Amino acid sequence: MRITYDEKTDLLVIDLDEAASAARSAFLAPNSSADLDERGRLIRVVVASASGLYDRAHLRHARANPVWLQLADAAEESGLSHSTLRQLIHSGRIAGRKVGRDWQVARAVLQDYLLSRAPSGRPAKAKKARRR
């Protein structure tokens, strides 16, 4: 599966099966269509004027070739420890892949996680006025 977004044309394309060729297209809604193969399976979804429907910050993360970070690099960028990143991958909170004996995470996935997580720790106390 490949998700791409072209800012110039404002098209979001979700390819479910890149090897299959489209036999027919169907309109799903205004500005969106689906391509089906000869067996009627969904192989591609195209959304025109995607920035009107989705946040541009999220659309920019949709790339043909995501940037994969080793856990050491991801830890340095995010300020999280290696073990925390490993736990997040194993719990399914962020997606990762294992290449050889090393884990990798996509930079876009890591950034999305960091933006979406709730603040941690105790809220700061309000300072009391000093008496003089």
C-alpha positions in Angstrom: 0.0 0.0 0.0 1.2 3.5 -0.8 -0.3 6.9 0.1 0.9 10.0 -1.7 -0.1 13.6 -1.7 0.8 16.1 -4.4 0.6 19.7 -3.2 0.6 21.1 -6.7 -2.5 19.3 -7.8 -3.9 18.9 -4.3 -4.5 15.1 -5.0 -4.4 12.4 -2.3 -3.9 9.0 -3.8 -4.2 5.7 -1.8 -2.9 2.8 -3.8 -3.9 -0.5 -2.3 -2.5 -2.7 -5.0 0.1 -0.9 -7.1 0.6 -3.9 -9.4 -3.0 -4.2 -10.5 -4.4 -2.2 -13.4 -7.7 -0.4 -13.2 -10.6 -1.9 -15.2 -13.1 0.8 -14.2 -13.6 3.8 -12.0 -16.5 4.7 -9.7 -17.3 8.1 -8.2 -17.6 7.9 -4.4 -18.5 11.5 -3.6 -17.8 14.9 -5.0 -14.0 15.1 -5.6 -13.3 11.4 -4.9 -13.2 8.3 -7.0 -12.2 4.7 -6.7 -10.5 2.4 -9.2 -11.5 -1.2 -9.4 -9.7 -4.2 -11.0 -11.4 -6.7 -13.3 -12.7 -8.7 -10.4 -14.3 -5.6 -8.8 -11.7 -5.3 -6.0 -10.8 -1.8 -4.8 -7.2 -0.9 -5.9 -7.0 2.9 -5.6 -8.8 5.8 -4.1 -8.2 9.4 -5.4 -9.3 12.5 -3.5 -9.2 15.8 -5.4 -9.0 19.1 -3.4 -7.8 17.0 -0.5 -6.7 20.1 1.5 -10.3 21.2 1.8 -11.1 17.9 3.5 -8.0 17.1 5.5 -5.5 19.0 7.5 -2.5 20.1 5.4 0.0 19.1 8.1 -1.2 15.5 7.9 -1.3 15.5 4.1 2.4 16.6 3.9 3.3 13.4 5.8 1.9 11.3 3.0 4.9 10.5 0.9 5.8 7.9 -1.7 9.0 7.1 0.2 8.8 7.7 3.9 11.9 8.6 5.8 12.8 5.7 8.1 14.8 6.4 11.3 16.8 4.0 13.4 15.7 3.9 17.0 18.8 5.8 18.1 18.0 8.6 15.6 14.3 8.6 16.5 15.2 8.8 20.2 17.4 11.8 19.6 14.8 13.6 17.5 11.9 12.9 19.8 13.5 13.1 23.2 12.2 9.7 24.1 14.4 6.8 25.2 15.1 3.7 23.0 13.1 1.5 25.4 10.1 3.8 25.4 10.1 3.8 21.5 10.4 0.0 21.6 7.4 -0.3 24.0 5.4 2.1 21.8 6.1 -0.1 18.8 5.3 -3.4 20.6 2.0 -2.0 22.1 0.9 -0.8 18.6 0.8 2.9 19.5 3.3 3.7 16.7 4.1 1.6 13.6 7.6 0.3 13.2 9.5 -2.3 11.2 12.3 -4.6 12.0 15.3 -4.6 9.6 17.7 -7.3 10.6 18.0 -6.9 14.3 17.3 -3.1 14.3 13.9 -1.4 14.7 13.0 1.6 12.6 10.1 4.1 12.7 8.9 6.4 10.0 9.6 10.1 10.8 6.1 11.1 9.9 4.6 8.5 12.2 6.8 9.6 15.0 5.9 13.3 14.5 2.2 12.4 14.4 2.5 10.5 17.7 4.4 13.4 19.4 1.8 15.9 18.3 -1.2 13.8 19.4 0.0 12.6 22.8 -1.4 14.1 26.0 0.9 16.2 28.2 2.4 14.2 31.0 3.3 15.1 34.5 1.7 17.2 37.2 0.3 20.6 36.1 2.3 23.6 37.4 1.0 25.2 40.5 0.0 28.8 40.5 2.4 31.0 42.3 1.0 32.6 45.4 1.4 36.3 45.9 4.1 37.2 48.5 3.3 39.3 51.5 5.5 42.2 52.2 
